[in-house]
Each structure stands twice: as structure tokens, then as C-alpha cells.
Amino acid sequence: MGRSNCQLLAPGKSYVDKHIASGKTRTEALRLLRRRLSDVACRALIDQTAIGAPTRAFRVELVDRVIDQYWQQEQ
């Protein structure tokens, strides 16, 4: 998840570049990106599970939508 976002999306690349510039290695920066994306996706799933048990298709759509919204906020 993190690596594909870093290679394909400007927000992921800029996030990794920012951490590399602050002294982190590329591996550490990618780990931080993966951690941040998984935290955002997990929080969205927890919030939706409290409402009711969502279907798998709904969960996948929700994670994609939440990550897109997160990157829009970061810009």
C-alpha cells in the first residue's frame, strides 16, 4: 500500500521525500507512510463497524475513499 502510493501519487512521494530530507532512510520513510495509511484506513473501518457490519465491497470502497480524502487534506 505505501510503496504504490509513493510511486504513483505525488502526496505519498512528497511525504517520503520530507522524511528523507529530515534524516530518515528511505526504508524508514516508507514504513512511516505505510503506518500512516494503515492508521487512516483502520480508523475508518472502526468507525463504520460501530454503525453496523459492512460488506467486504463496502470496506474496500471506504478505505479507498478515506485515503483519497486524507491526501486531499494533506495538500
HUBELZI-V325602 format. One record per backbone hydrogen bond with DSSP energy under -1.0 kcal/mol. CO is the residue of the C=O (numbers start at 1). NH is the residue of the N-H. E is the energy in kcal/mol with one decimal. If there is no record, write none. Layout:
co | nh | e
CO | NH | E
CO | NH | E
This chain:
co | nh | e
1 | 5 | -1.7
2 | 6 | -2.1
3 | 7 | -2.1
4 | 8 | -2.1
5 | 9 | -2.0
9 | 13 | -2.0
10 | 14 | -2.9
11 | 15 | -2.1
12 | 16 | -2.1
13 | 17 | -2.8
14 | 18 | -2.2
15 | 19 | -1.6
16 | 20 | -2.4
17 | 21 | -2.5
18 | 22 | -1.1
19 | 24 | -2.2
20 | 23 | -1.5
25 | 29 | -2.5
26 | 30 | -2.5
27 | 31 | -2.1
28 | 32 | -2.2
29 | 33 | -2.0
30 | 34 | -2.6
31 | 35 | -2.4
32 | 36 | -2.4
33 | 37 | -2.5
34 | 38 | -2.5
35 | 39 | -2.2
36 | 40 | -2.1
37 | 41 | -2.5
38 | 42 | -2.7
39 | 43 | -2.3
40 | 44 | -1.8
41 | 45 | -2.1
42 | 46 | -2.6
43 | 47 | -2.4
44 | 48 | -2.2
45 | 49 | -2.4
46 | 50 | -1.6
48 | 52 | -1.6
55 | 59 | -2.3
56 | 60 | -2.4
57 | 61 | -2.2
58 | 62 | -2.7
59 | 63 | -2.5
60 | 64 | -2.2
61 | 65 | -2.4
62 | 66 | -2.7
63 | 67 | -2.4
64 | 68 | -2.1
65 | 69 | -2.3
66 | 70 | -2.4
67 | 71 | -2.3
68 | 72 | -1.9
69 | 73 | -1.8
70 | 74 | -1.8
71 | 75 | -1.1
